[in-house]
Amino acid sequence: MAEKSSIFDMIGPVMIGPSSSHTAGVVRIARAAIRILGELPTEAVITFYNSFARTYEGHGSDRAIVAGLLGYPPDDERIRTAFDHAAAAGLQYTFQSVGNASTLHPNTIKLNLVGPGGHRVEVVGQSRGGGVIRIVEVDGFGCDFSGSLHTLIIDADDVPGSIAFIASVIAHDDCNIATMFVSRKGKHEAARQFIETDTPLPDITLGYLRHLSWVHRLTYIPTLE
């Protein structure tokens, strides 16, 4: 007689195993990072913290993070052979581990990435279970977004009224802001806005925001798989 399946056996992300925290979430952190970089990296320094530092090899998180850096989704069969694909793609990577970072979430990863043209980013992400992630830091700027919504990252001067102005531009597209996180180095210094929206922003709006004199860089990340 076949065993009966319960609803608890069926809930979870479509993914390559063994674990949603150690595989699906890890892939999504990497996929968010390459969207922030704006291209596939040629170099990566990957640091696993706390629980991940002790288990990343046994649970396949090392293959999962490399697969995500190659742009593979969580259910891609190539995750199992990601190291081979990385070698073919020319991706150079190094693993590091820190087992006792008490201020960080147990499942934390830091990615230092370099693109083909030399552009660099540093991204810190957390795998929260069930494939859910949080990106909590980008280039030293604190943030908090999941990749499950459309995400806008704006590097700008810390000018008066900038936050309200950008929110107004987005509102005129009938696009609802779900979350906004603003981080800055200091008063009137470099600032970074992280905005999650329920619906995608049109190209014309993104182009307009990019051409504002006080906006230095804009990165748009559609919903992650």
Sequence and secondary structure as in RCSB ss.txt:
>XXXX:A:sequence
MAEKSSIFDMIGPVMIGPSSSHTAGVVRIARAAIRILGELPTEAVITFYNSFARTYEGHGSDRAIVAGLLGYPPD
DERIRTAFDHAAAAGLQYTFQSVGNASTLHPNTIKLNLVGPGGHRVEVVGQSRGGGVIRIVEVDGFGCDFSGSLH
TLIIDADDVPGSIAFIASVIAHDDCNIATMFVSRKGKHEAARQFIETDTPLPDITLGYLRHLSWVHRLTYIPTLE
>XXXX:A:secstr
      HHHH S    SS IIIIIHHHHHHHHHHHHHTS  SEEEEEEEEHHHHHTTTTTHHHHHHHHHTT  TT
 GGGGGHHHHHHHHT EEEEEEES  TTS SEEEEEEEE TTS EEEEEEEEEETTEEEEEEETTEEEEE SSSE
EEEEEEE  TTHHHHHHHHHHTTT  EEEEEEEESSTTSEEEEEEEESS   HHHHHHHHTSTTEEEEEEE    
